[in-house]
């Protein structure tokens, strides 16, 4: 939910595309079995900073 995001906004298509392109890039061959969280800081946002 946007109210929990530390960035207080939705990600742009360019920002999300960059994250996907970085993971999918063949030069990133050592990256394996990892989840990349692209949530604008929701898991570390306002509700969690009490």
ModelCIF file with pLDDT and N, C-alpha, C, O atoms, coordinates in Angstrom:
data_MODEL
#
_entry.id   MODEL 
#
_entity.id                         1 
_entity.type                       polymer 
_entity.pdbx_number_of_molecules   1 
#
_entity_poly.entity_id                      1 
_entity_poly.type                           'polypeptide(L)' 
_entity_poly.nstd_linkage                   no 
_entity_poly.nstd_monomer                   no 
_entity_poly.pdbx_seq_one_letter_code       
;(UNK)(UNK)(UNK)(UNK)(UNK)(UNK)(UNK)(UNK)(UNK)(UNK)(UNK)(UNK)(UNK)(UNK)(UNK)(UNK)
(UNK)(UNK)(UNK)(UNK)(UNK)(UNK)(UNK)(UNK)(UNK)(UNK)(UNK)(UNK)(UNK)(UNK)(UNK)(UNK)
(UNK)(UNK)(UNK)(UNK)(UNK)(UNK)(UNK)(UNK)(UNK)(UNK)(UNK)(UNK)(UNK)(UNK)(UNK)(UNK)
(UNK)(UNK)
;
_entity_poly.pdbx_seq_one_letter_code_can   XXXXXXXXXXXXXXXXXXXXXXXXXXXXXXXXXXXXXXXXXXXXXXXXXX 
_entity_poly.pdbx_strand_id                 A 
#
loop_
_entity_poly_seq.entity_id 
_entity_poly_seq.num 
_entity_poly_seq.mon_id 
_entity_poly_seq.hetero 
1 1  UNK n 
1 2  UNK n 
1 3  UNK n 
1 4  UNK n 
1 5  UNK n 
1 6  UNK n 
1 7  UNK n 
1 8  UNK n 
1 9  UNK n 
1 10 UNK n 
1 11 UNK n 
1 12 UNK n 
1 13 UNK n 
1 14 UNK n 
1 15 UNK n 
1 16 UNK n 
1 17 UNK n 
1 18 UNK n 
1 19 UNK n 
1 20 UNK n 
1 21 UNK n 
1 22 UNK n 
1 23 UNK n 
1 24 UNK n 
1 25 UNK n 
1 26 UNK n 
1 27 UNK n 
1 28 UNK n 
1 29 UNK n 
1 30 UNK n 
1 31 UNK n 
1 32 UNK n 
1 33 UNK n 
1 34 UNK n 
1 35 UNK n 
1 36 UNK n 
1 37 UNK n 
1 38 UNK n 
1 39 UNK n 
1 40 UNK n 
1 41 UNK n 
1 42 UNK n 
1 43 UNK n 
1 44 UNK n 
1 45 UNK n 
1 46 UNK n 
1 47 UNK n 
1 48 UNK n 
1 49 UNK n 
1 50 UNK n 
#
_struct_asym.id          A 
_struct_asym.entity_id   1 
#
loop_
_ma_qa_metric.id 
_ma_qa_metric.mode 
_ma_qa_metric.name 
_ma_qa_metric.software_group_id 
_ma_qa_metric.type 
1 global pLDDT . pLDDT 
2 local  pLDDT . pLDDT 
#
_ma_qa_metric_global.metric_id      1 
_ma_qa_metric_global.metric_value   79.52 
_ma_qa_metric_global.model_id       1 
_ma_qa_metric_global.ordinal_id     1 
#
loop_
_ma_qa_metric_local.label_asym_id 
_ma_qa_metric_local.label_comp_id 
_ma_qa_metric_local.label_seq_id 
_ma_qa_metric_local.metric_id 
_ma_qa_metric_local.metric_value 
_ma_qa_metric_local.model_id 
_ma_qa_metric_local.ordinal_id 
A UNK 1  2 60.00 1 1  
A UNK 2  2 64.00 1 2  
A UNK 3  2 68.00 1 3  
A UNK 4  2 67.00 1 4  
A UNK 5  2 70.00 1 5  
A UNK 6  2 74.00 1 6  
A UNK 7  2 75.00 1 7  
A UNK 8  2 77.00 1 8  
A UNK 9  2 82.00 1 9  
A UNK 10 2 85.00 1 10 
A UNK 11 2 87.00 1 11 
A UNK 12 2 92.00 1 12 
A UNK 13 2 94.00 1 13 
A UNK 14 2 95.00 1 14 
A UNK 15 2 92.00 1 15 
A UNK 16 2 92.00 1 16 
A UNK 17 2 94.00 1 17 
A UNK 18 2 93.00 1 18 
A UNK 19 2 90.00 1 19 
A UNK 20 2 90.00 1 20 
A UNK 21 2 92.00 1 21 
A UNK 22 2 89.00 1 22 
A UNK 23 2 88.00 1 23 
A UNK 24 2 89.00 1 24 
A UNK 25 2 90.00 1 25 
A UNK 26 2 90.00 1 26 
A UNK 27 2 92.00 1 27 
A UNK 28 2 86.00 1 28 
A UNK 29 2 85.00 1 29 
A UNK 30 2 87.00 1 30 
A UNK 31 2 83.00 1 31 
A UNK 32 2 83.00 1 32 
A UNK 33 2 81.00 1 33 
A UNK 34 2 81.00 1 34 
A UNK 35 2 85.00 1 35 
A UNK 36 2 84.00 1 36 
A UNK 37 2 84.00 1 37 
A UNK 38 2 85.00 1 38 
A UNK 39 2 82.00 1 39 
A UNK 40 2 80.00 1 40 
A UNK 41 2 77.00 1 41 
A UNK 42 2 77.00 1 42 
A UNK 43 2 75.00 1 43 
A UNK 44 2 68.00 1 44 
A UNK 45 2 56.00 1 45 
A UNK 46 2 57.00 1 46 
A UNK 47 2 56.00 1 47 
A UNK 48 2 52.00 1 48 
A UNK 49 2 51.00 1 49 
A UNK 50 2 50.00 1 50 
#
loop_
_atom_site.group_PDB 
_atom_site.id 
_atom_site.type_symbol 
_atom_site.label_atom_id 
_atom_site.label_alt_id 
_atom_site.label_comp_id 
_atom_site.label_asym_id 
_atom_site.label_entity_id 
_atom_site.label_seq_id 
_atom_site.pdbx_PDB_ins_code 
_atom_site.Cartn_x 
_atom_site.Cartn_y 
_atom_site.Cartn_z 
_atom_site.occupancy 
_atom_site.B_iso_or_equiv 
_atom_site.pdbx_formal_charge 
_atom_site.auth_seq_id 
_atom_site.auth_comp_id 
_atom_site.auth_asym_id 
_atom_site.auth_atom_id 
_atom_site.pdbx_PDB_model_num 
ATOM 1   N N  . UNK A 1 1  ? 0.828  -1.173  0.000   1.00 60.00 ? 1  UNK A N  1 
ATOM 2   C CA . UNK A 1 1  ? 0.000  0.000   0.000   1.00 60.00 ? 1  UNK A CA 1 
ATOM 3   C C  . UNK A 1 1  ? 0.881  1.249   0.000   1.00 60.00 ? 1  UNK A C  1 
ATOM 4   O O  . UNK A 1 1  ? 1.920  1.291   0.659   1.00 60.00 ? 1  UNK A O  1 
ATOM 5   N N  . UNK A 1 2  ? 0.461  2.229   -0.726  1.00 64.00 ? 2  UNK A N  1 
ATOM 6   C CA . UNK A 1 2  ? 1.225  3.461   -0.876  1.00 64.00 ? 2  UNK A CA 1 
ATOM 7   C C  . UNK A 1 2  ? 1.404  4.204   0.445   1.00 64.00 ? 2  UNK A C  1 
ATOM 8   O O  . UNK A 1 2  ? 2.420  4.872   0.639   1.00 64.00 ? 2  UNK A O  1 
ATOM 9   N N  . UNK A 1 3  ? 0.448  4.101   1.346   1.00 68.00 ? 3  UNK A N  1 
ATOM 10  C CA . UNK A 1 3  ? 0.565  4.832   2.618   1.00 68.00 ? 3  UNK A CA 1 
ATOM 11  C C  . UNK A 1 3  ? 1.733  4.324   3.452   1.00 68.00 ? 3  UNK A C  1 
ATOM 12  O O  . UNK A 1 3  ? 2.226  5.050   4.316   1.00 68.00 ? 3  UNK A O  1 
ATOM 13  N N  . UNK A 1 4  ? 2.182  3.113   3.219   1.00 67.00 ? 4  UNK A N  1 
ATOM 14  C CA . UNK A 1 4  ? 3.300  2.550   3.960   1.00 67.00 ? 4  UNK A CA 1 
ATOM 15  C C  . UNK A 1 4  ? 4.641  2.794   3.277   1.00 67.00 ? 4  UNK A C  1 
ATOM 16  O O  . UNK A 1 4  ? 5.683  2.572   3.894   1.00 67.00 ? 4  UNK A O  1 
ATOM 17  N N  . UNK A 1 5  ? 4.648  3.237   2.040   1.00 70.00 ? 5  UNK A N  1 
ATOM 18  C CA . UNK A 1 5  ? 5.892  3.399   1.288   1.00 70.00 ? 5  UNK A CA 1 
ATOM 19  C C  . UNK A 1 5  ? 6.706  4.566   1.824   1.00 70.00 ? 5  UNK A C  1 
ATOM 20  O O  . UNK A 1 5  ? 6.177  5.658   2.031   1.00 70.00 ? 5  UNK A O  1 
ATOM 21  N N  . UNK A 1 6  ? 7.987  4.335   2.046   1.00 74.00 ? 6  UNK A N  1 
ATOM 22  C CA . UNK A 1 6  ? 8.877  5.389   2.521   1.00 74.00 ? 6  UNK A CA 1 
ATOM 23  C C  . UNK A 1 6  ? 9.026  6.492   1.480   1.00 74.00 ? 6  UNK A C  1 
ATOM 24  O O  . UNK A 1 6  ? 9.263  7.647   1.833   1.00 74.00 ? 6  UNK A O  1 
ATOM 25  N N  . UNK A 1 7  ? 8.890  6.154   0.216   1.00 75.00 ? 7  UNK A N  1 
ATOM 26  C CA . UNK A 1 7  ? 9.038  7.128   -0.865  1.00 75.00 ? 7  UNK A CA 1 
ATOM 27  C C  . UNK A 1 7  ? 7.788  7.979   -1.071  1.00 75.00 ? 7  UNK A C  1 
ATOM 28  O O  . UNK A 1 7  ? 7.855  9.012   -1.737  1.00 75.00 ? 7  UNK A O  1 
ATOM 29  N N  . UNK A 1 8  ? 6.656  7.569   -0.516  1.00 77.00 ? 8  UNK A N  1 
ATOM 30  C CA . UNK A 1 8  ? 5.378  8.295   -0.643  1.00 77.00 ? 8  UNK A CA 1 
ATOM 31  C C  . UNK A 1 8  ? 4.936  8.487   -2.084  1.00 77.00 ? 8  UNK A C  1 
ATOM 32  O O  . UNK A 1 8  ? 4.286  9.483   -2.401  1.00 77.00 ? 8  UNK A O  1 
ATOM 33  N N  . UNK A 1 9  ? 5.273  7.566   -2.951  1.00 82.00 ? 9  UNK A N  1 
ATOM 34  C CA . UNK A 1 9  ? 4.857  7.644   -4.356  1.00 82.00 ? 9  UNK A CA 1 
ATOM 35  C C  . UNK A 1 9  ? 4.985  6.274   -4.981  1.00 82.00 ? 9  UNK A C  1 
ATOM 36  O O  . UNK A 1 9  ? 5.634  5.383   -4.435  1.00 82.00 ? 9  UNK A O  1 
ATOM 37  N N  . UNK A 1 10 ? 4.363  6.117   -6.122  1.00 85.00 ? 10 UNK A N  1 
ATOM 38  C CA . UNK A 1 10 ? 4.495  4.888   -6.894  1.00 85.00 ? 10 UNK A CA 1 
ATOM 39  C C  . UNK A 1 10 ? 5.796  4.944   -7.682  1.00 85.00 ? 10 UNK A C  1 
ATOM 40  O O  . UNK A 1 10 ? 6.276  6.025   -8.023  1.00 85.00 ? 10 UNK A O  1 
ATOM 41  N N  . UNK A 1 11 ? 6.356  3.798   -7.963  1.00 87.00 ? 11 UNK A N  1 
ATOM 42  C CA . UNK A 1 11 ? 7.546  3.742   -8.800  1.00 87.00 ? 11 UNK A CA 1 
ATOM 43  C C  . UNK A 1 11 ? 7.185  4.030   -10.248 1.00 87.00 ? 11 UNK A C  1 
ATOM 44  O O  . UNK A 1 11 ? 6.082  3.724   -10.700 1.00 87.00 ? 11 UNK A O  1 
ATOM 45  N N  . UNK A 1 12 ? 8.124  4.618   -10.962 1.00 92.00 ? 12 UNK A N  1 
ATOM 46  C CA . UNK A 1 12 ? 7.888  4.898   -12.381 1.00 92.00 ? 12 UNK A CA 1 
ATOM 47  C C  . UNK A 1 12 ? 8.225  3.657   -13.199 1.00 92.00 ? 12 UNK A C  1 
ATOM 48  O O  . UNK A 1 12 ? 8.976  2.799   -12.736 1.00 92.00 ? 12 UNK A O  1 
ATOM 49  N N  . UNK A 1 13 ? 7.685  3.552   -14.399 1.00 94.00 ? 13 UNK A N  1 
ATOM 50  C CA . UNK A 1 13 ? 8.047  2.418   -15.260 1.00 94.00 ? 13 UNK A CA 1 
ATOM 51  C C  . UNK A 1 13 ? 9.556  2.331   -15.493 1.00 94.00 ? 13 UNK A C  1 
ATOM 52  O O  . UNK A 1 13 ? 10.104 1.231   -15.558 1.00 94.00 ? 13 UNK A O  1 
ATOM 53  N N  . UNK A 1 14 ? 10.227 3.466   -15.618 1.00 95.00 ? 14 UNK A N  1 
ATOM 54  C CA . UNK A 1 14 ? 11.681 3.456   -15.799 1.00 95.00 ? 14 UNK A CA 1 
ATOM 55  C C  . UNK A 1 14 ? 12.400 2.859   -14.590 1.00 95.00 ? 14 UNK A C  1 
ATOM 56  O O  . UNK A 1 14 ? 13.350 2.093   -14.748 1.00 95.00 ? 14 UNK A O  1 
ATOM 57  N N  . UNK A 1 15 ? 11.950 3.207   -13.389 1.00 92.00 ? 15 UNK A N  1 
ATOM 58  C CA . UNK A 1 15 ? 12.581 2.679   -12.174 1.00 92.00 ? 15 UNK A CA 1 
ATOM 59  C C  . UNK A 1 15 ? 12.395 1.174   -12.059 1.00 92.00 ? 15 UNK A C  1 
ATOM 60  O O  . UNK A 1 15 ? 13.334 0.445   -11.738 1.00 92.00 ? 15 UNK A O  1 
ATOM 61  N N  . UNK A 1 16 ? 11.185 0.717   -12.323 1.00 92.00 ? 16 UNK A N  1 
ATOM 62  C CA . UNK A 1 16 ? 10.926 -0.718  -12.259 1.00 92.00 ? 16 UNK A CA 1 
ATOM 63  C C  . UNK A 1 16 ? 11.663 -1.460  -13.366 1.00 92.00 ? 16 UNK A C  1 
ATOM 64  O O  . UNK A 1 16 ? 12.204 -2.544  -13.148 1.00 92.00 ? 16 UNK A O  1 
ATOM 65  N N  . UNK A 1 17 ? 11.679 -0.865  -14.559 1.00 94.00 ? 17 UNK A N  1 
ATOM 66  C CA . UNK A 1 17 ? 12.379 -1.478  -15.691 1.00 94.00 ? 17 UNK A CA 1 
ATOM 67  C C  . UNK A 1 17 ? 13.863 -1.592  -15.429 1.00 94.00 ? 17 UNK A C  1 
ATOM 68  O O  . UNK A 1 17 ? 14.481 -2.584  -15.815 1.00 94.00 ? 17 UNK A O  1 
ATOM 69  N N  . UNK A 1 18 ? 14.451 -0.594  -14.778 1.00 93.00 ? 18 UNK A N  1 
ATOM 70  C CA . UNK A 1 18 ? 15.874 -0.646  -14.461 1.00 93.00 ? 18 UNK A CA 1 
ATOM 71  C C  . UNK A 1 18 ? 16.171 -1.803  -13.516 1.00 93.00 ? 18 UNK A C  1 
ATOM 72  O O  . UNK A 1 18 ? 17.165 -2.508  -13.689 1.00 93.00 ? 18 UNK A O  1 
ATOM 73  N N  . UNK A 1 19 ? 15.315 -2.002  -12.520 1.00 90.00 ? 19 UNK A N  1 
ATOM 74  C CA . UNK A 1 19 ? 15.513 -3.109  -11.583 1.00 90.00 ? 19 UNK A CA 1 
ATOM 75  C C  . UNK A 1 19 ? 15.436 -4.454  -12.303 1.00 90.00 ? 19 UNK A C  1 
ATOM 76  O O  . UNK A 1 19 ? 16.249 -5.343  -12.052 1.00 90.00 ? 19 UNK A O  1 
ATOM 77  N N  . UNK A 1 20 ? 14.473 -4.599  -13.183 1.00 90.00 ? 20 UNK A N  1 
ATOM 78  C CA . UNK A 1 20 ? 14.325 -5.847  -13.945 1.00 90.00 ? 20 UNK A CA 1 
ATOM 79  C C  . UNK A 1 20 ? 15.502 -6.052  -14.880 1.00 90.00 ? 20 UNK A C  1 
ATOM 80  O O  . UNK A 1 20 ? 16.048 -7.152  -14.967 1.00 90.00 ? 20 UNK A O  1 
ATOM 81  N N  . UNK A 1 21 ? 15.897 -4.986  -15.583 1.00 92.00 ? 21 UNK A N  1 
ATOM 82  C CA . UNK A 1 21 ? 17.017 -5.097  -16.523 1.00 92.00 ? 21 UNK A CA 1 
ATOM 83  C C  . UNK A 1 21 ? 18.313 -5.434  -15.807 1.00 92.00 ? 21 UNK A C  1 
ATOM 84  O O  . UNK A 1 21 ? 19.140 -6.171  -16.345 1.00 92.00 ? 21 UNK A O  1 
ATOM 85  N N  . UNK A 1 22 ? 18.506 -4.912  -14.609 1.00 89.00 ? 22 UNK A N  1 
ATOM 86  C CA . UNK A 1 22 ? 19.716 -5.199  -13.847 1.00 89.00 ? 22 UNK A CA 1 
ATOM 87  C C  . UNK A 1 22 ? 19.804 -6.676  -13.497 1.00 89.00 ? 22 UNK A C  1 
ATOM 88  O O  . UNK A 1 22 ? 20.865 -7.287  -13.630 1.00 89.00 ? 22 UNK A O  1 
ATOM 89  N N  . UNK A 1 23 ? 18.700 -7.248  -13.051 1.00 88.00 ? 23 UNK A N  1 
ATOM 90  C CA . UNK A 1 23 ? 18.684 -8.659  -12.676 1.00 88.00 ? 23 UNK A CA 1 
ATOM 91  C C  . UNK A 1 23 ? 18.820 -9.554  -13.915 1.00 88.00 ? 23 UNK A C  1 
ATOM 92  O O  . UNK A 1 23 ? 19.472 -10.597 -13.865 1.00 88.00 ? 23 UNK A O  1 
ATOM 93  N N  . UNK A 1 24 ? 18.208 -9.144  -15.009 1.00 89.00 ? 24 UNK A N  1 
ATOM 94  C CA . UNK A 1 24 ? 18.199 -9.973  -16.216 1.00 89.00 ? 24 UNK A CA 1 
ATOM 95  C C  . UNK A 1 24 ? 19.468 -9.841  -17.056 1.00 89.00 ? 24 UNK A C  1 
ATOM 96  O O  . UNK A 1 24 ? 19.693 -10.647 -17.959 1.00 89.00 ? 24 UNK A O  1 
ATOM 97  N N  . UNK A 1 25 ? 20.292 -8.848  -16.777 1.00 90.00 ? 25 UNK A N  1 
ATOM 98  C CA . UNK A 1 25 ? 21.491 -8.600  -17.572 1.00 90.00 ? 25 UNK A CA 1 
ATOM 99  C C  . UNK A 1 25 ? 22.456 -9.789  -17.492 1.00 90.00 ? 25 UNK A C  1 
ATOM 100 O O  . UNK A 1 25 ? 22.773 -10.267 -16.403 1.00 90.00 ? 25 UNK A O  1 
ATOM 101 N N  . UNK A 1 26 ? 22.909 -10.251 -18.634 1.00 90.00 ? 26 UNK A N  1 
ATOM 102 C CA . UNK A 1 26 ? 23.818 -11.414 -18.669 1.00 90.00 ? 26 UNK A CA 1 
ATOM 103 C C  . UNK A 1 26 ? 25.155 -11.119 -17.991 1.00 90.00 ? 26 UNK A C  1 
ATOM 104 O O  . UNK A 1 26 ? 25.847 -12.050 -17.578 1.00 90.00 ? 26 UNK A O  1 
ATOM 105 N N  . UNK A 1 27 ? 25.527 -9.861  -17.870 1.00 92.00 ? 27 UNK A N  1 
ATOM 106 C CA . UNK A 1 27 ? 26.767 -9.510  -17.168 1.00 92.00 ? 27 UNK A CA 1 
ATOM 107 C C  . UNK A 1 27 ? 26.639 -9.735  -15.669 1.00 92.00 ? 27 UNK A C  1 
ATOM 108 O O  . UNK A 1 27 ? 27.639 -9.720  -14.951 1.00 92.00 ? 27 UNK A O  1 
ATOM 109 N N  . UNK A 1 28 ? 25.438 -9.940  -15.199 1.00 86.00 ? 28 UNK A N  1 
ATOM 110 C CA . UNK A 1 28 ? 25.162 -10.176 -13.788 1.00 86.00 ? 28 UNK A CA 1 
ATOM 111 C C  . UNK A 1 28 ? 25.101 -11.679 -13.528 1.00 86.00 ? 28 UNK A C  1 
ATOM 112 O O  . UNK A 1 28 ? 24.207 -12.154 -12.828 1.00 86.00 ? 28 UNK A O  1 
ATOM 113 N N  . UNK A 1 29 ? 26.029 -12.411 -14.078 1.00 85.00 ? 29 UNK A N  1 
ATOM 114 C CA . UNK A 1 29 ? 26.024 -13.867 -14.036 1.00 85.00 ? 29 UNK A CA 1 
ATOM 115 C C  . UNK A 1 29 ? 26.191 -14.498 -12.670 1.00 85.00 ? 29 UNK A C  1 
ATOM 116 O O  . UNK A 1 29 ? 25.817 -15.655 -12.483 1.00 85.00 ? 29 UNK A O  1 
ATOM 117 N N  . UNK A 1 30 ? 26.737 -13.780 -11.721 1.00 87.00 ? 30 UNK A N  1 
ATOM 118 C CA . UNK A 1 30 ? 26.953 -14.352 -10.388 1.00 87.00 ? 30 UNK A CA 1 
ATOM 119 C C  . UNK A 1 30 ? 25.718 -14.243 -9.502  1.00 87.00 ? 30 UNK A C  1 
ATOM 120 O O  . UNK A 1 30 ? 25.661 -14.867 -8.443  1.00 87.00 ? 30 UNK A O  1 
ATOM 121 N N  . UNK A 1 31 ? 24.741 -13.465 -9.919  1.00 83.00 ? 31 UNK A N  1 
ATOM 122 C CA . UNK A 1 31 ? 23.504 -13.299 -9.162  1.00 83.00 ? 31 UNK A CA 1 
ATOM 123 C C  . UNK A 1 31 ? 22.615 -14.514 -9.398  1.00 83.00 ? 31 UNK A C  1 
ATOM 124 O O  . UNK A 1 31 ? 22.235 -14.803 -10.532 1.00 83.00 ? 31 UNK A O  1 
ATOM 125 N N  . UNK A 1 32 ? 22.291 -15.215 -8.334  1.00 83.00 ? 32 UNK A N  1 
ATOM 126 C CA . UNK A 1 32 ? 21.468 -16.420 -8.477  1.00 83.00 ? 32 UNK A CA 1 
ATOM 127 C C  . UNK A 1 32 ? 20.625 -16.631 -7.228  1.00 83.00 ? 32 UNK A C  1 
ATOM 128 O O  . UNK A 1 32 ? 21.100 -16.453 -6.106  1.00 83.00 ? 32 UNK A O  1 
ATOM 129 N N  . UNK A 1 33 ? 19.384 -17.006 -7.433  1.00 81.00 ? 33 UNK A N  1 
ATOM 130 C CA . UNK A 1 33 ? 18.509 -17.374 -6.330  1.00 81.00 ? 33 UNK A CA 1 
ATOM 131 C C  . UNK A 1 33 ? 18.240 -16.253 -5.340  1.00 81.00 ? 33 UNK A C  1 
ATOM 132 O O  . UNK A 1 33 ? 18.263 -16.465 -4.127  1.00 81.00 ? 33 UNK A O  1 
ATOM 133 N N  . UNK A 1 34 ? 17.985 -15.066 -5.859  1.00 81.00 ? 34 UNK A N  1 
ATOM 134 C CA . UNK A 1 34 ? 17.754 -13.938 -4.966  1.00 81.00 ? 34 UNK A CA 1 
ATOM 135 C C  . UNK A 1 34 ? 16.433 -13.262 -5.329  1.00 81.00 ? 34 UNK A C  1 
ATOM 136 O O  . UNK A 1 34 ? 16.058 -13.195 -6.500  1.00 81.00 ? 34 UNK A O  1 
ATOM 137 N N  . UNK A 1 35 ? 15.744 -12.770 -4.323  1.00 85.00 ? 35 UNK A N  1 
ATOM 138 C CA . UNK A 1 35 ? 14.544 -11.966 -4.544  1.00 85.00 ? 35 UNK A CA 1 
ATOM 139 C C  . UNK A 1 35 ? 14.954 -10.505 -4.461  1.00 85.00 ? 35 UNK A C  1 
ATOM 140 O O  . UNK A 1 35 ? 15.627 -10.098 -3.515  1.00 85.00 ? 35 UNK A O  1 
ATOM 141 N N  . UNK A 1 36 ? 14.555 -9.729  -5.436  1.00 84.00 ? 36 UNK A N  1 
ATOM 142 C CA . UNK A 1 36 ? 14.848 -8.298  -5.421  1.00 84.00 ? 36 UNK A CA 1 
ATOM 143 C C  . UNK A 1 36 ? 13.553 -7.575  -5.095  1.00 84.00 ? 36 UNK A C  1 
ATOM 144 O O  . UNK A 1 36 ? 12.592 -7.613  -5.863  1.00 84.00 ? 36 UNK A O  1 
ATOM 145 N N  . UNK A 1 37 ? 13.545 -6.930  -3.969  1.00 84.00 ? 37 UNK A N  1 
ATOM 146 C CA . UNK A 1 37 ? 12.354 -6.236  -3.497  1.00 84.00 ? 37 UNK A CA 1 
ATOM 147 C C  . UNK A 1 37 ? 12.353 -4.811  -4.035  1.00 84.00 ? 37 UNK A C  1 
ATOM 148 O O  . UNK A 1 37 ? 13.239 -4.017  -3.719  1.00 84.00 ? 37 UNK A O  1 
ATOM 149 N N  . UNK A 1 38 ? 11.361 -4.499  -4.840  1.00 85.00 ? 38 UNK A N  1 
ATOM 150 C CA . UNK A 1 38 ? 11.218 -3.160  -5.419  1.00 85.00 ? 38 UNK A CA 1 
ATOM 151 C C  . UNK A 1 38 ? 9.865  -2.632  -4.954  1.00 85.00 ? 38 UNK A C  1 
ATOM 152 O O  . UNK A 1 38 ? 8.864  -2.721  -5.666  1.00 85.00 ? 38 UNK A O  1 
ATOM 153 N N  . UNK A 1 39 ? 9.861  -2.079  -3.739  1.00 82.00 ? 39 UNK A N  1 
ATOM 154 C CA . UNK A 1 39 ? 8.584  -1.670  -3.138  1.00 82.00 ? 39 UNK A CA 1 
ATOM 155 C C  . UNK A 1 39 ? 8.586  -0.239  -2.619  1.00 82.00 ? 39 UNK A C  1 
ATOM 156 O O  . UNK A 1 39 ? 7.681  0.146   -1.879  1.00 82.00 ? 39 UNK A O  1 
ATOM 157 N N  . UNK A 1 40 ? 9.576  0.548   -2.990  1.00 80.00 ? 40 UNK A N  1 
ATOM 158 C CA . UNK A 1 40 ? 9.617  1.940   -2.554  1.00 80.00 ? 40 UNK A CA 1 
ATOM 159 C C  . UNK A 1 40 ? 9.814  2.108   -1.062  1.00 80.00 ? 40 UNK A C  1 
ATOM 160 O O  . UNK A 1 40 ? 9.511  3.167   -0.512  1.00 80.00 ? 40 UNK A O  1 
ATOM 161 N N  . UNK A 1 41 ? 10.311 1.092   -0.409  1.00 77.00 ? 41 UNK A N  1 
ATOM 162 C CA . UNK A 1 41 ? 10.558 1.168   1.027   1.00 77.00 ? 41 UNK A CA 1 
ATOM 163 C C  . UNK A 1 41 ? 9.374  0.770   1.884   1.00 77.00 ? 41 UNK A C  1 
ATOM 164 O O  . UNK A 1 41 ? 9.369  1.051   3.082   1.00 77.00 ? 41 UNK A O  1 
ATOM 165 N N  . UNK A 1 42 ? 8.369  0.125   1.309   1.00 77.00 ? 42 UNK A N  1 
ATOM 166 C CA . UNK A 1 42 ? 7.179  -0.252  2.079   1.00 77.00 ? 42 UNK A CA 1 
ATOM 167 C C  . UNK A 1 42 ? 7.511  -1.143  3.265   1.00 77.00 ? 42 UNK A C  1 
ATOM 168 O O  . UNK A 1 42 ? 6.893  -1.017  4.323   1.00 77.00 ? 42 UNK A O  1 
ATOM 169 N N  . UNK A 1 43 ? 8.470  -2.033  3.107   1.00 75.00 ? 43 UNK A N  1 
ATOM 170 C CA . UNK A 1 43 ? 8.814  -2.929  4.212   1.00 75.00 ? 43 UNK A CA 1 
ATOM 171 C C  . UNK A 1 43 ? 9.617  -2.226  5.284   1.00 75.00 ? 43 UNK A C  1 
ATOM 172 O O  . UNK A 1 43 ? 9.852  -2.785  6.355   1.00 75.00 ? 43 UNK A O  1 
ATOM 173 N N  . UNK A 1 44 ? 10.040 -1.005  5.006   1.00 68.00 ? 44 UNK A N  1 
ATOM 174 C CA . UNK A 1 44 ? 10.812 -0.242  5.969   1.00 68.00 ? 44 UNK A CA 1 
ATOM 175 C C  . UNK A 1 44 ? 10.226 1.166   6.114   1.00 68.00 ? 44 UNK A C  1 
ATOM 176 O O  . UNK A 1 44 ? 10.934 2.114   6.451   1.00 68.00 ? 44 UNK A O  1 
ATOM 177 N N  . UNK A 1 45 ? 8.955  1.281   5.859   1.00 56.00 ? 45 UNK A N  1 
ATOM 178 C CA . UNK A 1 45 ? 8.300  2.590   5.800   1.00 56.00 ? 45 UNK A CA 1 
ATOM 179 C C  . UNK A 1 45 ? 7.779  3.095   7.127   1.00 56.00 ? 45 UNK A C  1 
ATOM 180 O O  . UNK A 1 45 ? 8.192  2.635   8.192   1.00 56.00 ? 45 UNK A O  1 
ATOM 181 N N  . UNK A 1 46 ? 6.873  4.041   7.049   1.00 57.00 ? 46 UNK A N  1 
ATOM 182 C CA . UNK A 1 46 ? 6.366  4.777   8.207   1.00 57.00 ? 46 UNK A CA 1 
ATOM 183 C C  . UNK A 1 46 ? 5.807  3.893   9.316   1.00 57.00 ? 46 UNK A C  1 
ATOM 184 O O  . UNK A 1 46 ? 6.107  4.102   10.492  1.00 57.00 ? 46 UNK A O  1 
ATOM 185 N N  . UNK A 1 47 ? 5.005  2.918   8.946   1.00 56.00 ? 47 UNK A N  1 
ATOM 186 C CA . UNK A 1 47 ? 4.357  2.086   9.954   1.00 56.00 ? 47 UNK A CA 1 
ATOM 187 C C  . UNK A 1 47 ? 5.372  1.301   10.768  1.00 56.00 ? 47 UNK A C  1 
ATOM 188 O O  . UNK A 1 47 ? 5.072  0.889   11.888  1.00 56.00 ? 47 UNK A O  1 
ATOM 189 N N  . UNK A 1 48 ? 6.554  1.088   10.236  1.00 52.00 ? 48 UNK A N  1 
ATOM 190 C CA . UNK A 1 48 ? 7.549  0.283   10.921  1.00 52.00 ? 48 UNK A CA 1 
ATOM 191 C C  . UNK A 1 48 ? 8.559  1.150   11.673  1.00 52.00 ? 48 UNK A C  1 
ATOM 192 O O  . UNK A 1 48 ? 9.479  0.616   12.292  1.00 52.00 ? 48 UNK A O  1 
ATOM 193 N N  . UNK A 1 49 ? 8.406  2.476   11.634  1.00 51.00 ? 49 UNK A N  1 
ATOM 194 C CA . UNK A 1 49 ? 9.326  3.386   12.323  1.00 51.00 ? 49 UNK A CA 1 
ATOM 195 C C  . UNK A 1 49 ? 8.686  3.983   13.561  1.00 51.00 ? 49 UNK A C  1 
ATOM 196 O O  . UNK A 1 49 ? 8.709  5.202   13.734  1.00 51.00 ? 49 UNK A O  1 
ATOM 197 N N  . UNK A 1 50 ? 8.134  3.184   14.400  1.00 50.00 ? 50 UNK A N  1 
ATOM 198 C CA . UNK A 1 50 ? 7.438  3.687   15.605  1.00 50.00 ? 50 UNK A CA 1 
ATOM 199 C C  . UNK A 1 50 ? 8.422  3.986   16.697  1.00 50.00 ? 50 UNK A C  1 
ATOM 200 O O  . UNK A 1 50 ? 8.030  4.416   17.781  1.00 50.00 ? 50 UNK A O  1 
#
